[in-house]
């Protein structure tokens, strides 16, 4: 019926129901994620603490499809760099190539994966 979480808990586990997922992540500098594209999933980044950068573009080449509709390690073409910080919410629509960078301080982030349809 419901599931309650607290970001103050030490080790939160991912929650998944069907194609809906909530991930709780902590990153330390210097972290750079692989590039990724989700063909059928929108990402919502909710920044709880810290700051980082997200590179975004609807143009990319290459990459490996790790599962149907999920591409990793592609090359981002003409990326836009978005700064994110505590309190920000960033929505990344399905089909957009993205990459997270954490350069100067820890970042605590909740990622909600929302099916496109």
Phi and psi restraints in degrees (range 20) as a CNS / XPLOR table:
assign (resid 1 and name C) (resid 2 and name N)
       (resid 2 and name CA) (resid 2 and name C) 1.0 -153.5 20.0 2
assign (resid 2 and name N) (resid 2 and name CA)
       (resid 2 and name C) (resid 3 and name N) 1.0 164.6 20.0 2
assign (resid 2 and name C) (resid 3 and name N)
       (resid 3 and name CA) (resid 3 and name C) 1.0 -141.1 20.0 2
assign (resid 3 and name N) (resid 3 and name CA)
       (resid 3 and name C) (resid 4 and name N) 1.0 124.6 20.0 2
assign (resid 3 and name C) (resid 4 and name N)
       (resid 4 and name CA) (resid 4 and name C) 1.0 -105.4 20.0 2
assign (resid 4 and name N) (resid 4 and name CA)
       (resid 4 and name C) (resid 5 and name N) 1.0 138.2 20.0 2
assign (resid 4 and name C) (resid 5 and name N)
       (resid 5 and name CA) (resid 5 and name C) 1.0 -127.2 20.0 2
assign (resid 5 and name N) (resid 5 and name CA)
       (resid 5 and name C) (resid 6 and name N) 1.0 155.8 20.0 2
assign (resid 5 and name C) (resid 6 and name N)
       (resid 6 and name CA) (resid 6 and name C) 1.0 -131.0 20.0 2
assign (resid 6 and name N) (resid 6 and name CA)
       (resid 6 and name C) (resid 7 and name N) 1.0 126.5 20.0 2
assign (resid 6 and name C) (resid 7 and name N)
       (resid 7 and name CA) (resid 7 and name C) 1.0 -68.5 20.0 2
assign (resid 7 and name N) (resid 7 and name CA)
       (resid 7 and name C) (resid 8 and name N) 1.0 -8.9 20.0 2
assign (resid 7 and name C) (resid 8 and name N)
       (resid 8 and name CA) (resid 8 and name C) 1.0 -85.9 20.0 2
assign (resid 8 and name N) (resid 8 and name CA)
       (resid 8 and name C) (resid 9 and name N) 1.0 -9.9 20.0 2
assign (resid 8 and name C) (resid 9 and name N)
       (resid 9 and name CA) (resid 9 and name C) 1.0 -66.9 20.0 2
assign (resid 9 and name N) (resid 9 and name CA)
       (resid 9 and name C) (resid 10 and name N) 1.0 147.8 20.0 2
assign (resid 9 and name C) (resid 10 and name N)
       (resid 10 and name CA) (resid 10 and name C) 1.0 -65.4 20.0 2
assign (resid 10 and name N) (resid 10 and name CA)
       (resid 10 and name C) (resid 11 and name N) 1.0 -57.4 20.0 2
assign (resid 10 and name C) (resid 11 and name N)
       (resid 11 and name CA) (resid 11 and name C) 1.0 -123.4 20.0 2
assign (resid 11 and name N) (resid 11 and name CA)
       (resid 11 and name C) (resid 12 and name N) 1.0 91.5 20.0 2
assign (resid 11 and name C) (resid 12 and name N)
       (resid 12 and name CA) (resid 12 and name C) 1.0 -82.8 20.0 2
assign (resid 12 and name N) (resid 12 and name CA)
       (resid 12 and name C) (resid 13 and name N) 1.0 139.0 20.0 2
assign (resid 12 and name C) (resid 13 and name N)
       (resid 13 and name CA) (resid 13 and name C) 1.0 -97.2 20.0 2
assign (resid 13 and name N) (resid 13 and name CA)
       (resid 13 and name C) (resid 14 and name N) 1.0 149.5 20.0 2
assign (resid 13 and name C) (resid 14 and name N)
       (resid 14 and name CA) (resid 14 and name C) 1.0 -59.0 20.0 2
assign (resid 14 and name N) (resid 14 and name CA)
       (resid 14 and name C) (resid 15 and name N) 1.0 148.9 20.0 2
assign (resid 14 and name C) (resid 15 and name N)
       (resid 15 and name CA) (resid 15 and name C) 1.0 -118.3 20.0 2
assign (resid 15 and name N) (resid 15 and name CA)
       (resid 15 and name C) (resid 16 and name N) 1.0 128.5 20.0 2
assign (resid 15 and name C) (resid 16 and name N)
       (resid 16 and name CA) (resid 16 and name C) 1.0 -135.7 20.0 2
assign (resid 16 and name N) (resid 16 and name CA)
       (resid 16 and name C) (resid 17 and name N) 1.0 133.0 20.0 2
assign (resid 16 and name C) (resid 17 and name N)
       (resid 17 and name CA) (resid 17 and name C) 1.0 -139.9 20.0 2
assign (resid 17 and name N) (resid 17 and name CA)
       (resid 17 and name C) (resid 18 and name N) 1.0 107.8 20.0 2
assign (resid 17 and name C) (resid 18 and name N)
       (resid 18 and name CA) (resid 18 and name C) 1.0 64.1 20.0 2
assign (resid 18 and name N) (resid 18 and name CA)
       (resid 18 and name C) (resid 19 and name N) 1.0 -128.7 20.0 2
assign (resid 18 and name C) (resid 19 and name N)
       (resid 19 and name CA) (resid 19 and name C) 1.0 -92.0 20.0 2
assign (resid 19 and name N) (resid 19 and name CA)
       (resid 19 and name C) (resid 20 and name N) 1.0 2.9 20.0 2
assign (resid 19 and name C) (resid 20 and name N)
       (resid 20 and name CA) (resid 20 and name C) 1.0 -94.1 20.0 2
assign (resid 20 and name N) (resid 20 and name CA)
       (resid 20 and name C) (resid 21 and name N) 1.0 131.8 20.0 2
assign (resid 20 and name C) (resid 21 and name N)
       (resid 21 and name CA) (resid 21 and name C) 1.0 -143.1 20.0 2
assign (resid 21 and name N) (resid 21 and name CA)
       (resid 21 and name C) (resid 22 and name N) 1.0 145.0 20.0 2
assign (resid 21 and name C) (resid 22 and name N)
       (resid 22 and name CA) (resid 22 and name C) 1.0 -121.2 20.0 2
assign (resid 22 and name N) (resid 22 and name CA)
       (resid 22 and name C) (resid 23 and name N) 1.0 126.4 20.0 2
assign (resid 22 and name C) (resid 23 and name N)
       (resid 23 and name CA) (resid 23 and name C) 1.0 -118.6 20.0 2
assign (resid 23 and name N) (resid 23 and name CA)
       (resid 23 and name C) (resid 24 and name N) 1.0 140.0 20.0 2
assign (resid 23 and name C) (resid 24 and name N)
       (resid 24 and name CA) (resid 24 and name C) 1.0 -113.6 20.0 2
assign (resid 24 and name N) (resid 24 and name CA)
       (resid 24 and name C) (resid 25 and name N) 1.0 118.4 20.0 2
assign (resid 24 and name C) (resid 25 and name N)
       (resid 25 and name CA) (resid 25 and name C) 1.0 -131.8 20.0 2
assign (resid 25 and name N) (resid 25 and name CA)
       (resid 25 and name C) (resid 26 and name N) 1.0 143.7 20.0 2
assign (resid 25 and name C) (resid 26 and name N)
       (resid 26 and name CA) (resid 26 and name C) 1.0 -124.5 20.0 2
assign (resid 26 and name N) (resid 26 and name CA)
       (resid 26 and name C) (resid 27 and name N) 1.0 130.8 20.0 2
assign (resid 26 and name C) (resid 27 and name N)
       (resid 27 and name CA) (resid 27 and name C) 1.0 -125.6 20.0 2
assign (resid 27 and name N) (resid 27 and name CA)
       (resid 27 and name C) (resid 28 and name N) 1.0 142.0 20.0 2
assign (resid 27 and name C) (resid 28 and name N)
       (resid 28 and name CA) (resid 28 and name C) 1.0 -111.3 20.0 2
assign (resid 28 and name N) (resid 28 and name CA)
       (resid 28 and name C) (resid 29 and name N) 1.0 152.4 20.0 2
assign (resid 28 and name C) (resid 29 and name N)
       (resid 29 and name CA) (resid 29 and name C) 1.0 -66.9 20.0 2
assign (resid 29 and name N) (resid 29 and name CA)
       (resid 29 and name C) (resid 30 and name N) 1.0 150.2 20.0 2
assign (resid 29 and name C) (resid 30 and name N)
       (resid 30 and name CA) (resid 30 and name C) 1.0 -94.6 20.0 2
assign (resid 30 and name N) (resid 30 and name CA)
       (resid 30 and name C) (resid 31 and name N) 1.0 113.4 20.0 2
assign (resid 30 and name C) (resid 31 and name N)
       (resid 31 and name CA) (resid 31 and name C) 1.0 -117.7 20.0 2
assign (resid 31 and name N) (resid 31 and name CA)
       (resid 31 and name C) (resid 32 and name N) 1.0 133.3 20.0 2
assign (resid 31 and name C) (resid 32 and name N)
       (resid 32 and name CA) (resid 32 and name C) 1.0 -133.2 20.0 2
assign (resid 32 and name N) (resid 32 and name CA)
       (resid 32 and name C) (resid 33 and name N) 1.0 119.3 20.0 2
assign (resid 32 and name C) (resid 33 and name N)
       (resid 33 and name CA) (resid 33 and name C) 1.0 -76.4 20.0 2
assign (resid 33 and name N) (resid 33 and name CA)
       (resid 33 and name C) (resid 34 and name N) 1.0 163.3 20.0 2
assign (resid 33 and name C) (resid 34 and name N)
       (resid 34 and name CA) (resid 34 and name C) 1.0 -65.5 20.0 2
assign (resid 34 and name N) (resid 34 and name CA)
       (resid 34 and name C) (resid 35 and name N) 1.0 153.6 20.0 2
assign (resid 34 and name C) (resid 35 and name N)
       (resid 35 and name CA) (resid 35 and name C) 1.0 -71.6 20.0 2
assign (resid 35 and name N) (resid 35 and name CA)
       (resid 35 and name C) (resid 36 and name N) 1.0 150.2 20.0 2
assign (resid 35 and name C) (resid 36 and name N)
       (resid 36 and name CA) (resid 36 and name C) 1.0 -152.8 20.0 2
assign (resid 36 and name N) (resid 36 and name CA)
       (resid 36 and name C) (resid 37 and name N) 1.0 154.1 20.0 2
assign (resid 36 and name C) (resid 37 and name N)
       (resid 37 and name CA) (resid 37 and name C) 1.0 -136.6 20.0 2
assign (resid 37 and name N) (resid 37 and name CA)
       (resid 37 and name C) (resid 38 and name N) 1.0 130.8 20.0 2
assign (resid 37 and name C) (resid 38 and name N)
       (resid 38 and name CA) (resid 38 and name C) 1.0 -109.6 20.0 2
assign (resid 38 and name N) (resid 38 and name CA)
       (resid 38 and name C) (resid 39 and name N) 1.0 118.9 20.0 2
assign (resid 38 and name C) (resid 39 and name N)
       (resid 39 and name CA) (resid 39 and name C) 1.0 -75.4 20.0 2
assign (resid 39 and name N) (resid 39 and name CA)
       (resid 39 and name C) (resid 40 and name N) 1.0 -29.4 20.0 2
assign (resid 39 and name C) (resid 40 and name N)
       (resid 40 and name CA) (resid 40 and name C) 1.0 -124.7 20.0 2
assign (resid 40 and name N) (resid 40 and name CA)
       (resid 40 and name C) (resid 41 and name N) 1.0 11.3 20.0 2
assign (resid 40 and name C) (resid 41 and name N)
       (resid 41 and name CA) (resid 41 and name C) 1.0 -128.9 20.0 2
assign (resid 41 and name N) (resid 41 and name CA)
       (resid 41 and name C) (resid 42 and name N) 1.0 133.1 20.0 2
assign (resid 41 and name C) (resid 42 and name N)
       (resid 42 and name CA) (resid 42 and name C) 1.0 -92.7 20.0 2
assign (resid 42 and name N) (resid 42 and name CA)
       (resid 42 and name C) (resid 43 and name N) 1.0 143.0 20.0 2
assign (resid 42 and name C) (resid 43 and name N)
       (resid 43 and name CA) (resid 43 and name C) 1.0 -106.9 20.0 2
assign (resid 43 and name N) (resid 43 and name CA)
       (resid 43 and name C) (resid 44 and name N) 1.0 138.2 20.0 2
assign (resid 43 and name C) (resid 44 and name N)
       (resid 44 and name CA) (resid 44 and name C) 1.0 -119.9 20.0 2
assign (resid 44 and name N) (resid 44 and name CA)
       (resid 44 and name C) (resid 45 and name N) 1.0 116.5 20.0 2
assign (resid 44 and name C) (resid 45 and name N)
       (resid 45 and name CA) (resid 45 and name C) 1.0 -95.0 20.0 2
assign (resid 45 and name N) (resid 45 and name CA)
       (resid 45 and name C) (resid 46 and name N) 1.0 124.9 20.0 2
assign (resid 45 and name C) (resid 46 and name N)
       (resid 46 and name CA) (resid 46 and name C) 1.0 -117.0 20.0 2
assign (resid 46 and name N) (resid 46 and name CA)
       (resid 46 and name C) (resid 47 and name N) 1.0 113.6 20.0 2
assign (resid 46 and name C) (resid 47 and name N)
       (resid 47 and name CA) (resid 47 and name C) 1.0 -88.6 20.0 2
assign (resid 47 and name N) (resid 47 and name CA)
       (resid 47 and name C) (resid 48 and name N) 1.0 115.7 20.0 2
assign (resid 47 and name C) (resid 48 and name N)
       (resid 48 and name CA) (resid 48 and name C) 1.0 -87.4 20.0 2
assign (resid 48 and name N) (resid 48 and name CA)
       (resid 48 and name C) (resid 49 and name N) 1.0 -41.0 20.0 2
assign (resid 48 and name C) (resid 49 and name N)
       (resid 49 and name CA) (resid 49 and name C) 1.0 -154.2 20.0 2
assign (resid 49 and name N) (resid 49 and name CA)
       (resid 49 and name C) (resid 50 and name N) 1.0 144.6 20.0 2
assign (resid 49 and name C) (resid 50 and name N)
       (resid 50 and name CA) (resid 50 and name C) 1.0 90.0 20.0 2
assign (resid 50 and name N) (resid 50 and name CA)
       (resid 50 and name C) (resid 51 and name N) 1.0 -161.0 20.0 2
assign (resid 50 and name C) (resid 51 and name N)
       (resid 51 and name CA) (resid 51 and name C) 1.0 -153.0 20.0 2
assign (resid 51 and name N) (resid 51 and name CA)
       (resid 51 and name C) (resid 52 and name N) 1.0 163.1 20.0 2
assign (resid 51 and name C) (resid 52 and name N)
       (resid 52 and name CA) (resid 52 and name C) 1.0 -166.2 20.0 2
assign (resid 52 and name N) (resid 52 and name CA)
       (resid 52 and name C) (resid 53 and name N) 1.0 -171.4 20.0 2
assign (resid 52 and name C) (resid 53 and name N)
       (resid 53 and name CA) (resid 53 and name C) 1.0 -133.1 20.0 2
assign (resid 53 and name N) (resid 53 and name CA)
       (resid 53 and name C) (resid 54 and name N) 1.0 145.9 20.0 2
assign (resid 53 and name C) (resid 54 and name N)
       (resid 54 and name CA) (resid 54 and name C) 1.0 -125.0 20.0 2
assign (resid 54 and name N) (resid 54 and name CA)
       (resid 54 and name C) (resid 55 and name N) 1.0 127.0 20.0 2
assign (resid 54 and name C) (resid 55 and name N)
       (resid 55 and name CA) (resid 55 and name C) 1.0 -93.0 20.0 2
assign (resid 55 and name N) (resid 55 and name CA)
       (resid 55 and name C) (resid 56 and name N) 1.0 133.1 20.0 2
assign (resid 55 and name C) (resid 56 and name N)
       (resid 56 and name CA) (resid 56 and name C) 1.0 -134.5 20.0 2
assign (resid 56 and name N) (resid 56 and name CA)
       (resid 56 and name C) (resid 57 and name N) 1.0 142.4 20.0 2
assign (resid 56 and name C) (resid 57 and name N)
       (resid 57 and name CA) (resid 57 and name C) 1.0 -164.9 20.0 2
assign (resid 57 and name N) (resid 57 and name CA)
       (resid 57 and name C) (resid 58 and name N) 1.0 147.8 20.0 2
assign (resid 57 and name C) (resid 58 and name N)
       (resid 58 and name CA) (resid 58 and name C) 1.0 -90.3 20.0 2
assign (resid 58 and name N) (resid 58 and name CA)
       (resid 58 and name C) (resid 59 and name N) 1.0 3.6 20.0 2
assign (resid 58 and name C) (resid 59 and name N)
       (resid 59 and name CA) (resid 59 and name C) 1.0 -114.2 20.0 2
assign (resid 59 and name N) (resid 59 and name CA)
       (resid 59 and name C) (resid 60 and name N) 1.0 128.7 20.0 2
assign (resid 59 and name C) (resid 60 and name N)
       (resid 60 and name CA) (resid 60 and name C) 1.0 -158.2 20.0 2
assign (resid 60 and name N) (resid 60 and name CA)
       (resid 60 and name C) (resid 61 and name N) 1.0 161.6 20.0 2
assign (resid 60 and name C) (resid 61 and name N)
       (resid 61 and name CA) (resid 61 and name C) 1.0 -133.6 20.0 2
assign (resid 61 and name N) (resid 61 and name CA)
       (resid 61 and name C) (resid 62 and name N) 1.0 155.3 20.0 2
assign (resid 61 and name C) (resid 62 and name N)
       (resid 62 and name CA) (resid 62 and name C) 1.0 70.1 20.0 2
assign (resid 62 and name N) (resid 62 and name CA)
       (resid 62 and name C) (resid 63 and name N) 1.0 -153.3 20.0 2
assign (resid 62 and name C) (resid 63 and name N)
       (resid 63 and name CA) (resid 63 and name C) 1.0 97.5 20.0 2
assign (resid 63 and name N) (resid 63 and name CA)
       (resid 63 and name C) (resid 64 and name N) 1.0 171.6 20.0 2
assign (resid 63 and name C) (resid 64 and name N)
       (resid 64 and name CA) (resid 64 and name C) 1.0 -122.2 20.0 2
assign (resid 64 and name N) (resid 64 and name CA)
       (resid 64 and name C) (resid 65 and name N) 1.0 129.7 20.0 2
assign (resid 64 and name C) (resid 65 and name N)
       (resid 65 and name CA) (resid 65 and name C) 1.0 -81.5 20.0 2
assign (resid 65 and name N) (resid 65 and name CA)
       (resid 65 and name C) (resid 66 and name N) 1.0 106.8 20.0 2
assign (resid 65 and name C) (resid 66 and name N)
       (resid 66 and name CA) (resid 66 and name C) 1.0 -80.9 20.0 2
assign (resid 66 and name N) (resid 66 and name CA)
       (resid 66 and name C) (resid 67 and name N) 1.0 -25.3 20.0 2
assign (resid 66 and name C) (resid 67 and name N)
       (resid 67 and name CA) (resid 67 and name C) 1.0 -157.6 20.0 2
assign (resid 67 and name N) (resid 67 and name CA)
       (resid 67 and name C) (resid 68 and name N) 1.0 169.5 20.0 2
assign (resid 67 and name C) (resid 68 and name N)
       (resid 68 and name CA) (resid 68 and name C) 1.0 -56.4 20.0 2
assign (resid 68 and name N) (resid 68 and name CA)
       (resid 68 and name C) (resid 69 and name N) 1.0 121.5 20.0 2
assign (resid 68 and name C) (resid 69 and name N)
       (resid 69 and name CA) (resid 69 and name C) 1.0 80.6 20.0 2
assign (resid 69 and name N) (resid 69 and name CA)
       (resid 69 and name C) (resid 70 and name N) 1.0 5.2 20.0 2
assign (resid 69 and name C) (resid 70 and name N)
       (resid 70 and name CA) (resid 70 and name C) 1.0 -121.6 20.0 2
assign (resid 70 and name N) (resid 70 and name CA)
       (resid 70 and name C) (resid 71 and name N) 1.0 110.6 20.0 2
assign (resid 70 and name C) (resid 71 and name N)
       (resid 71 and name CA) (resid 71 and name C) 1.0 -111.2 20.0 2
assign (resid 71 and name N) (resid 71 and name CA)
       (resid 71 and name C) (resid 72 and name N) 1.0 135.6 20.0 2
assign (resid 71 and name C) (resid 72 and name N)
       (resid 72 and name CA) (resid 72 and name C) 1.0 -125.7 20.0 2
assign (resid 72 and name N) (resid 72 and name CA)
       (resid 72 and name C) (resid 73 and name N) 1.0 156.4 20.0 2
assign (resid 72 and name C) (resid 73 and name N)
       (resid 73 and name CA) (resid 73 and name C) 1.0 59.0 20.0 2
assign (resid 73 and name N) (resid 73 and name CA)
       (resid 73 and name C) (resid 74 and name N) 1.0 41.1 20.0 2
assign (resid 73 and name C) (resid 74 and name N)
       (resid 74 and name CA) (resid 74 and name C) 1.0 -89.9 20.0 2
assign (resid 74 and name N) (resid 74 and name CA)
       (resid 74 and name C) (resid 75 and name N) 1.0 167.4 20.0 2
assign (resid 74 and name C) (resid 75 and name N)
       (resid 75 and name CA) (resid 75 and name C) 1.0 -97.5 20.0 2
assign (resid 75 and name N) (resid 75 and name CA)
       (resid 75 and name C) (resid 76 and name N) 1.0 123.4 20.0 2
assign (resid 75 and name C) (resid 76 and name N)
       (resid 76 and name CA) (resid 76 and name C) 1.0 -79.3 20.0 2
assign (resid 76 and name N) (resid 76 and name CA)
       (resid 76 and name C) (resid 77 and name N) 1.0 129.7 20.0 2
assign (resid 76 and name C) (resid 77 and name N)
       (resid 77 and name CA) (resid 77 and name C) 1.0 -103.6 20.0 2
assign (resid 77 and name N) (resid 77 and name CA)
       (resid 77 and name C) (resid 78 and name N) 1.0 129.8 20.0 2
assign (resid 77 and name C) (resid 78 and name N)
       (resid 78 and name CA) (resid 78 and name C) 1.0 49.2 20.0 2
assign (resid 78 and name N) (resid 78 and name CA)
       (resid 78 and name C) (resid 79 and name N) 1.0 58.7 20.0 2
assign (resid 78 and name C) (resid 79 and name N)
       (resid 79 and name CA) (resid 79 and name C) 1.0 -72.0 20.0 2
assign (resid 79 and name N) (resid 79 and name CA)
       (resid 79 and name C) (resid 80 and name N) 1.0 150.2 20.0 2
assign (resid 79 and name C) (resid 80 and name N)
       (resid 80 and name CA) (resid 80 and name C) 1.0 -100.8 20.0 2
assign (resid 80 and name N) (resid 80 and name CA)
       (resid 80 and name C) (resid 81 and name N) 1.0 134.7 20.0 2
assign (resid 80 and name C) (resid 81 and name N)
       (resid 81 and name CA) (resid 81 and name C) 1.0 -100.3 20.0 2
assign (resid 81 and name N) (resid 81 and name CA)
       (resid 81 and name C) (resid 82 and name N) 1.0 122.3 20.0 2
assign (resid 81 and name C) (resid 82 and name N)
       (resid 82 and name CA) (resid 82 and name C) 1.0 -112.3 20.0 2
assign (resid 82 and name N) (resid 82 and name CA)
       (resid 82 and name C) (resid 83 and name N) 1.0 124.8 20.0 2
assign (resid 82 and name C) (resid 83 and name N)
       (resid 83 and name CA) (resid 83 and name C) 1.0 -83.0 20.0 2
assign (resid 83 and name N) (resid 83 and name CA)
       (resid 83 and name C) (resid 84 and name N) 1.0 133.3 20.0 2
assign (resid 83 and name C) (resid 84 and name N)
       (resid 84 and name CA) (resid 84 and name C) 1.0 -122.3 20.0 2
assign (resid 84 and name N) (resid 84 and name CA)
       (resid 84 and name C) (resid 85 and name N) 1.0 146.4 20.0 2
assign (resid 84 and name C) (resid 85 and name N)
       (resid 85 and name CA) (resid 85 and name C) 1.0 -147.5 20.0 2
assign (resid 85 and name N) (resid 85 and name CA)
       (resid 85 and name C) (resid 86 and name N) 1.0 171.9 20.0 2
assign (resid 85 and name C) (resid 86 and name N)
       (resid 86 and name CA) (resid 86 and name C) 1.0 -45.2 20.0 2
assign (resid 86 and name N) (resid 86 and name CA)
       (resid 86 and name C) (resid 87 and name N) 1.0 128.9 20.0 2
assign (resid 86 and name C) (resid 87 and name N)
       (resid 87 and name CA) (resid 87 and name C) 1.0 93.2 20.0 2
assign (resid 87 and name N) (resid 87 and name CA)
       (resid 87 and name C) (resid 88 and name N) 1.0 -12.8 20.0 2
assign (resid 87 and name C) (resid 88 and name N)
       (resid 88 and name CA) (resid 88 and name C) 1.0 -79.1 20.0 2
assign (resid 88 and name N) (resid 88 and name CA)
       (resid 88 and name C) (resid 89 and name N) 1.0 149.9 20.0 2
assign (resid 88 and name C) (resid 89 and name N)
       (resid 89 and name CA) (resid 89 and name C) 1.0 -125.8 20.0 2
assign (resid 89 and name N) (resid 89 and name CA)
       (resid 89 and name C) (resid 90 and name N) 1.0 127.2 20.0 2
assign (resid 89 and name C) (resid 90 and name N)
       (resid 90 and name CA) (resid 90 and name C) 1.0 -122.8 20.0 2
assign (resid 90 and name N) (resid 90 and name CA)
       (resid 90 and name C) (resid 91 and name N) 1.0 126.1 20.0 2
assign (resid 90 and name C) (resid 91 and name N)
       (resid 91 and name CA) (resid 91 and name C) 1.0 -105.5 20.0 2
assign (resid 91 and name N) (resid 91 and name CA)
       (resid 91 and name C) (resid 92 and name N) 1.0 125.4 20.0 2
assign (resid 91 and name C) (resid 92 and name N)
       (resid 92 and name CA) (resid 92 and name C) 1.0 -114.0 20.0 2
assign (resid 92 and name N) (resid 92 and name CA)
       (resid 92 and name C) (resid 93 and name N) 1.0 112.0 20.0 2
assign (resid 92 and name C) (resid 93 and name N)
       (resid 93 and name CA) (resid 93 and name C) 1.0 -73.0 20.0 2
assign (resid 93 and name N) (resid 93 and name CA)
       (resid 93 and name C) (resid 94 and name N) 1.0 153.6 20.0 2
assign (resid 93 and name C) (resid 94 and name N)
       (resid 94 and name CA) (resid 94 and name C) 1.0 -53.1 20.0 2
assign (resid 94 and name N) (resid 94 and name CA)
       (resid 94 and name C) (resid 95 and name N) 1.0 140.4 20.0 2
assign (resid 94 and name C) (resid 95 and name N)
       (resid 95 and name CA) (resid 95 and name C) 1.0 92.3 20.0 2
assign (resid 95 and name N) (resid 95 and name CA)
       (resid 95 and name C) (resid 96 and name N) 1.0 -7.1 20.0 2
assign (resid 95 and name C) (resid 96 and name N)
       (resid 96 and name CA) (resid 96 and name C) 1.0 -94.0 20.0 2
assign (resid 96 and name N) (resid 96 and name CA)
       (resid 96 and name C) (resid 97 and name N) 1.0 127.0 20.0 2
assign (resid 96 and name C) (resid 97 and name N)
       (resid 97 and name CA) (resid 97 and name C) 1.0 -74.2 20.0 2
assign (resid 97 and name N) (resid 97 and name CA)
       (resid 97 and name C) (resid 98 and name N) 1.0 136.2 20.0 2
assign (resid 97 and name C) (resid 98 and name N)
       (resid 98 and name CA) (resid 98 and name C) 1.0 -146.0 20.0 2
assign (resid 98 and name N) (resid 98 and name CA)
       (resid 98 and name C) (resid 99 and name N) 1.0 157.8 20.0 2
assign (resid 98 and name C) (resid 99 and name N)
       (resid 99 and name CA) (resid 99 and name C) 1.0 -150.4 20.0 2
assign (resid 99 and name N) (resid 99 and name CA)
       (resid 99 and name C) (resid 100 and name N) 1.0 134.6 20.0 2
assign (resid 99 and name C) (resid 100 and name N)
       (resid 100 and name CA) (resid 100 and name C) 1.0 -101.0 20.0 2
assign (resid 100 and name N) (resid 100 and name CA)
       (resid 100 and name C) (resid 101 and name N) 1.0 136.3 20.0 2
assign (resid 100 and name C) (resid 101 and name N)
       (resid 101 and name CA) (resid 101 and name C) 1.0 -127.9 20.0 2
assign (resid 101 and name N) (resid 101 and name CA)
       (resid 101 and name C) (resid 102 and name N) 1.0 131.8 20.0 2
assign (resid 101 and name C) (resid 102 and name N)
       (resid 102 and name CA) (resid 102 and name C) 1.0 -120.8 20.0 2
assign (resid 102 and name N) (resid 102 and name CA)
       (resid 102 and name C) (resid 103 and name N) 1.0 114.0 20.0 2
assign (resid 102 and name C) (resid 103 and name N)
       (resid 103 and name CA) (resid 103 and name C) 1.0 -110.3 20.0 2
assign (resid 103 and name N) (resid 103 and name CA)
       (resid 103 and name C) (resid 104 and name N) 1.0 -37.7 20.0 2
assign (resid 103 and name C) (resid 104 and name N)
       (resid 104 and name CA) (resid 104 and name C) 1.0 -122.9 20.0 2
assign (resid 104 and name N) (resid 104 and name CA)
       (resid 104 and name C) (resid 105 and name N) 1.0 -19.5 20.0 2
assign (resid 104 and name C) (resid 105 and name N)
       (resid 105 and name CA) (resid 105 and name C) 1.0 -153.1 20.0 2
assign (resid 105 and name N) (resid 105 and name CA)
       (resid 105 and name C) (resid 106 and name N) 1.0 162.6 20.0 2
assign (resid 105 and name C) (resid 106 and name N)
       (resid 106 and name CA) (resid 106 and name C) 1.0 -59.0 20.0 2
assign (resid 106 and name N) (resid 106 and name CA)
       (resid 106 and name C) (resid 107 and name N) 1.0 151.2 20.0 2
assign (resid 106 and name C) (resid 107 and name N)
       (resid 107 and name CA) (resid 107 and name C) 1.0 -130.5 20.0 2
assign (resid 107 and name N) (resid 107 and name CA)
       (resid 107 and name C) (resid 108 and name N) 1.0 124.6 20.0 2
assign (resid 107 and name C) (resid 108 and name N)
       (resid 108 and name CA) (resid 108 and name C) 1.0 -109.7 20.0 2
assign (resid 108 and name N) (resid 108 and name CA)
       (resid 108 and name C) (resid 109 and name N) 1.0 124.9 20.0 2
assign (resid 108 and name C) (resid 109 and name N)
       (resid 109 and name CA) (resid 109 and name C) 1.0 -137.7 20.0 2
assign (resid 109 and name N) (resid 109 and name CA)
       (resid 109 and name C) (resid 110 and name N) 1.0 140.0 20.0 2
assign (resid 109 and name C) (resid 110 and name N)
       (resid 110 and name CA) (resid 110 and name C) 1.0 -108.3 20.0 2
assign (resid 110 and name N) (resid 110 and name CA)
       (resid 110 and name C) (resid 111 and name N) 1.0 126.6 20.0 2
assign (resid 110 and name C) (resid 111 and name N)
       (resid 111 and name CA) (resid 111 and name C) 1.0 -112.7 20.0 2
assign (resid 111 and name N) (resid 111 and name CA)
       (resid 111 and name C) (resid 112 and name N) 1.0 122.3 20.0 2
assign (resid 111 and name C) (resid 112 and name N)
       (resid 112 and name CA) (resid 112 and name C) 1.0 -105.3 20.0 2
assign (resid 112 and name N) (resid 112 and name CA)
       (resid 112 and name C) (resid 113 and name N) 1.0 123.7 20.0 2
assign (resid 112 and name C) (resid 113 and name N)
       (resid 113 and name CA) (resid 113 and name C) 1.0 -100.9 20.0 2
assign (resid 113 and name N) (resid 113 and name CA)
       (resid 113 and name C) (resid 114 and name N) 1.0 116.6 20.0 2
assign (resid 113 and name C) (resid 114 and name N)
       (resid 114 and name CA) (resid 114 and name C) 1.0 -116.0 20.0 2
assign (resid 114 and name N) (resid 114 and name CA)
       (resid 114 and name C) (resid 115 and name N) 1.0 123.6 20.0 2
assign (resid 114 and name C) (resid 115 and name N)
       (resid 115 and name CA) (resid 115 and name C) 1.0 -56.0 20.0 2
assign (resid 115 and name N) (resid 115 and name CA)
       (resid 115 and name C) (resid 116 and name N) 1.0 142.0 20.0 2
assign (resid 115 and name C) (resid 116 and name N)
       (resid 116 and name CA) (resid 116 and name C) 1.0 -60.4 20.0 2
assign (resid 116 and name N) (resid 116 and name CA)
       (resid 116 and name C) (resid 117 and name N) 1.0 -39.2 20.0 2
